[in-house]
Amino acid sequence: MKYRAGYRYQLSENEYYQSDIMPVPVLADTDFLALDGEGLLTIRAGYCWDGASGPVIHTPENMRASLIHDAYYQLIRLGLVHFAYRAAADRVYRRVCIEDGMSEARAQSHFLALRLFGGAAALKESEPVILFAP
């Protein structure tokens, strides 16, 4: 048996997010994620993510933001989007939190935590590995 650990949620239907993150080259497509040349991020049903990281309480106001942010970071880890887009992904997280009802002050504190401590999560080495069970 092969599996990946560390996920908490699984998307039940496709989610789309339009942003100004438009990497060059423009083709980023996996089984669960796609980013096109117009900045449309597609997260397909079945995608798994762990929610907001750190000592953050998972709330409706950060659930969509954590999904979108995790998708961007995974594309970065896979080398499909350049690491230079990490800051843009962090800004998207803050923007989506505010759009979904989080106070600007709280969203800013999440953003600052991402900027200070989130870099390692965007590195290739932090991509979940395949584990084996008998």
Disulfide bonds with the S-S distance in Angstrom:
none
